[in-house]
């Protein structure tokens, strides 16, 4: 074998090894990226959920007075304000899931991890009275969430 052939063979082997490392690095980077997206989704959902919990806590005295039908005029105005704010916060919560489902359907997250983390939560959203009106209104809102819900229900069968 000539020196030229030996050098060519070494360069070929080195190129192959570098290509292999590049493939491994790329796959690892994609996996890390998908994990980061999933973490960001979780943070967004938790933030929206905490916001609803805080709002519910603040509304508790008004809810009790409303049930007892003892709201004063001031409380009625507060109730209207809280009702609008609560509606916005529930929309934010559903929008968090809508974005999460967009990422799921677009394969931007690990499908198995997403299903493990959110399958039951998504199914529960459609069964809770507080969200039924928004989710079953017959329009295009929350299309990704609705599509993911259908897929999650099929996984249950």
Secondary structure, DSSP 8 states (H G I E B T S, - for coil): --HHHHHHHHHHHHHHHHHHHHHHHHHHHHHHHHHHHHHHHHHHHHHHHHHHHHHHHHHHHHHHHHHHT---HHHHHHHHHHHHHHHHHHHHHHHHHHHHHHHHHTT-S-HHHHHHHHHHHHHHHHHSHHHHHHHTSSSSTTHHHHHHHHHHHHHH-
